[in-house]
Structures are given as structure tokens and as C-alpha cells.
Amino acid sequence: MTDDPAEKAAPPRDLGAGSEKYKEKAVAFRVLIYVVVSHVLAGFIWLLFYLGEHAPK
């Protein structure tokens, strides 16, 4: 066994989890989820007002 630098272990592979493209996709996906959830919440609140306005009194 020698201390030859050519025989050292290879550096670990980058699986893409730290790349800029992966981060951009993650941010875009998160924004999409936030937009969808906020619209669903706004629609639910609108539905509550609509049902309250048309409720028998």
C-alpha cells in the first residue's frame, strides 16, 4: 500500500441536488404550490361569503 495520489478514492458524485438548475426548479415548484393553495383558500373564502349572502334569513 503506497501513498500514491493516483490511487486515492474518487470524489463523490454530484447527484444534482446542489446544482443551480435543481434549485431553480425547486423554487418554481414551490411558487406554483403557493399560488395554487392561495387561490383555493381565496375561493373557499369567496364561497363562504356567497353562501352567507344567499342564506335564508
Wavefront OBJ file of the C-alpha trace (Angstrom):
o trace
v 0.000 0.000 0.000
v 1.521 3.274 -1.102
v 0.516 6.886 -0.707
v 0.296 7.424 -4.438
v -2.177 10.284 -5.183
v -3.380 8.452 -8.294
v -4.751 5.632 -6.140
v -6.876 7.842 -3.891
v -10.635 7.411 -3.932
v -12.595 9.372 -6.472
v -14.561 12.361 -5.167
v -18.246 11.675 -4.538
v -20.575 12.148 -7.473
v -22.850 15.174 -7.558
v -26.371 13.793 -7.905
v -27.790 17.186 -8.861
v -29.311 18.091 -5.505
v -26.981 21.049 -5.097
v -26.960 22.346 -8.650
v -28.394 25.705 -9.655
v -30.826 24.138 -12.124
v -32.242 21.906 -9.382
v -32.638 24.899 -7.047
v -34.396 26.924 -9.750
v -36.827 24.077 -10.385
v -37.470 23.711 -6.650
v -38.249 27.426 -6.297
v -40.547 27.378 -9.333
v -42.378 24.336 -7.964
v -42.745 25.979 -4.542
v -44.149 29.159 -6.133
v -46.616 27.079 -8.138
v -47.790 25.304 -4.979
v -48.157 28.617 -3.102
v -50.176 30.145 -5.954
v -52.491 27.135 -6.196
v -53.034 26.925 -2.429
v -53.682 30.672 -2.121
v -56.257 30.522 -4.933
v -58.002 27.560 -3.312
v -58.114 29.436 0.004
v -59.434 32.592 -1.695
v -62.086 30.527 -3.491
v -63.167 28.951 -0.211
v -63.482 32.362 1.452
v -65.436 33.649 -1.564
v -67.739 30.623 -1.265
v -68.363 31.390 2.406
v -69.367 34.980 1.571
v -71.569 33.788 -1.298
v -73.353 31.220 0.850
v -73.738 33.730 3.682
v -75.303 36.277 1.330
v -77.774 33.766 -0.108
v -78.655 32.011 3.137
v -82.321 32.029 4.137
v -82.907 34.624 6.822
l 1 2 3 4 5 6 7 8 9 10 11 12 13 14 15 16 17 18 19 20 21 22 23 24 25 26 27 28 29 30 31 32 33 34 35 36 37 38 39 40 41 42 43 44 45 46 47 48 49 50 51 52 53 54 55 56 57
